Amino acid sequence: MAVIKVKAGRLDATAGPAFKADLQSHLNGRANRALLDLHDVTFMDSTGLGVLVSLLKMLGKDGALAVAGAQPSVRRLFELTRLDTVFRLTDSVDAAREALSE
């Protein structure tokens, strides 16, 4: 399982492409499960969501992605786009680890 701590405060059109490139080089087929810690992300737009969808595709057919610690505004974006039904959203990294081990 890959654990990825997002340190950027914003995951948007400016930061998204570099973040996606970092994910691709970090994962590179090494894991099919990933835990994304978003505690420090205060803003996300559709570009950020697109990067997460790409990450799920990188993980492969049997892959799983859990998102930990999304701020209320970021969590609301997941809910509005119904991506909360695609990604496992948890409040903590420990809960995300547990969700991925099920």
C-alpha positions in Angstrom: 0.0 0.0 0.0 1.3 3.4 -0.9 0.8 6.2 1.6 0.8 9.7 0.0 0.8 12.8 2.2 -0.3 15.8 0.1 1.5 18.8 1.5 0.1 21.4 -0.9 -2.7 23.6 0.4 -4.4 23.7 -3.0 -4.9 20.9 -5.4 -6.1 22.8 -8.5 -5.2 23.6 -12.1 -1.9 25.1 -11.0 -0.7 22.3 -8.8 -2.6 19.4 -10.4 -0.2 18.5 -13.3 2.9 18.4 -11.2 1.1 16.4 -8.5 -0.1 13.9 -11.2 3.5 13.5 -12.5 4.7 13.0 -8.9 2.1 10.3 -8.3 3.0 8.5 -11.6 6.7 8.4 -10.7 6.0 7.4 -7.1 3.6 4.6 -7.9 5.0 3.3 -11.2 3.0 0.1 -10.9 4.3 -0.7 -7.4 1.0 -0.7 -5.6 -2.7 -1.4 -6.3 -3.8 0.3 -3.1 -3.2 3.9 -2.1 -3.9 6.1 0.9 -4.1 9.8 0.2 -3.7 12.0 3.2 -5.5 15.3 2.4 -5.3 16.9 5.9 -3.3 19.9 4.6 -5.4 20.5 1.4 -7.8 23.4 1.9 -8.9 23.8 -1.7 -9.6 21.4 -4.5 -11.1 22.0 -7.9 -12.1 19.7 -10.8 -8.5 19.4 -11.8 -7.6 17.9 -8.4 -10.5 15.5 -8.7 -9.3 14.5 -12.1 -5.9 13.7 -10.7 -7.5 11.4 -8.1 -9.6 9.6 -10.8 -6.3 9.2 -12.7 -4.7 7.8 -9.6 -7.4 5.3 -9.2 -6.9 4.2 -12.9 -3.1 3.9 -12.2 -3.9 1.5 -9.4 -5.5 -0.9 -11.9 -8.6 -3.0 -12.1 -8.3 -4.4 -8.5 -7.0 -1.1 -7.1 -8.5 0.9 -4.2 -8.0 4.4 -3.0 -8.8 5.8 0.4 -8.8 9.5 1.1 -8.1 10.6 4.7 -8.7 13.9 6.4 -10.5 15.9 3.7 -11.4 19.3 5.0 -15.1 20.1 5.0 -15.0 22.1 1.8 -13.0 19.4 0.0 -15.3 16.7 1.3 -18.3 18.7 0.1 -16.7 18.6 -3.4 -16.6 14.8 -3.3 -20.2 14.7 -2.2 -21.4 17.2 -4.9 -19.7 15.2 -7.6 -20.8 11.9 -6.1 -17.2 10.8 -6.0 -17.7 10.0 -2.3 -19.3 6.8 -3.7 -16.1 6.0 -5.6 -13.4 6.9 -3.1 -13.3 5.7 0.5 -13.4 8.9 2.5 -12.3 8.7 6.1 -11.5 11.2 8.9 -8.1 9.7 9.8 -5.1 7.9 8.3 -5.7 5.0 10.6 -9.3 4.6 9.5 -8.1 4.8 5.8 -5.6 2.0 6.4 -8.3 -0.1 8.0 -10.7 0.6 5.1 -8.0 -0.5 2.6 -7.3 -3.7 4.5 -10.9 -4.9 4.3 
